[in-house]
């Protein structure tokens, strides 16, 4: 039994040694200084986000995390005119942790009303969408993908039929 335990420890040590992985801790100030990127495309999304953990930006692997914001919709506009992410899918599983605001998260045609404190698991390959339901408040949530880096996530939008979305643009 002792051999099994020590070989398990040795395996973990080897995995952590050569990988160049380190703990990553971002303060609220660090996050505030990060550049936002996003889409403002009625066919796909009206969203902005900051990538917090991604192997191309941090000494990490296996997970990508960020914080995203959907603006409120304006009065007398259809719900789709506000902040939203159109129906899409990607092979990676995803988790949402809601910070503030209210929205409808649709996963495989089932609608879930969410607000601050809600947690949503989206299975890999499931079609999902998010829509801010507020006229006054932004919808803010943390997201986490089972991917080394954000660029590994290929968004396949129902509207495209071919799985190619526009490139995000830098937003202030």
Protein Blocks (a to p, Z undefined) as FASTA:
>chain_A
ZZmmmmmmmmmmmmmmmnopacddddfklmmmpccdddddfkloccddddfbdfklbcce
hiacdddddddddehiafklmccddddddfbdcddddfbdcddddeehiacdddehiacd
ddehiacddddfbfkbccddddddddfbfklpccddfklonopacdddddZZ
